[in-house]
Amino acid sequence: NAGVTQTPKFQVLKTGQSMTLQCAQDMNHNSMYWYRQDPGMGLRLIYYSASEGTTDKGEVPNGYNVSRLNKREFSLRLESAAPSQTSVYFCASTDRGNQPQHFGDGTRLSIL
Amino acid sequence: AQSVTQPDIHITVSEGASLELRCNYSYGATPYLFWYVQSPGQGLQLLLKYFSGDTLVQGIKGFEAEFKRSQSSFNLRKPSVHWSDAAEYFCAVRDYNQGGKLIFGQGTELSVKP
């Protein structure tokens, strides 16, 4: 099925470790997003990429970096993980502003 | 600042009963509004969207929502709830800033009694 694929689905890290969350979409969408979901707070935007070759900060970018590798792939990197980054991370993509965003199944990340 | 409020954190309804989930938004221009559903351990699935035109929009799984500009509301309804509707529901508005990000409400968790 076409859609947004995120890897890994689950990950446990120790404080200070680094890791990269991967996201790929096969819908030829221009825009891609990374959100984090925390209880009682809905989803908040970490970074986005309006088109291939561009990335910009969202609401909560501290402690993260991103790479738009090509039109399909948009990765999120935690350079030095902190317990406050324990969350569920969602990648999303869309074609145009008046179209809905399509979401992956999420990465559940725990940092001890 | 733009915002979305879902006043009800948790709602319980009996199977077969009607459902209304509330959503209020604060947005200066004509909003693009969405309802998403999230089952446990899953991603977000689009239920329906409103961009313009008819203020009553139909979605998947028998859901509908009504846009009321005067009340800044976009409430989700279903005439008869099924046990499989138990999930968390999110209302969202598209922001014209930050690449068209979605601004989400806090979510409403729906439980269904047999």
Interface residues (C-beta under 8 A of the other chain):
Chain A: V4 S31 Y33 Y35 G40 M41 G42 L43 R44 L45 Y48 S49 A50 D56 G58 E59 F90 A92 T94 G97 N98 P100 Q101 H102 F103 G104 D105 G106
Chain B: V4 I9 Y32 F34 Y36 Q42 G43 L44 Q45 L46 K49 F51 F90 A92 R94 Y96 Q98 G99 G100 K101 L102 F104 G105 Q106 G107
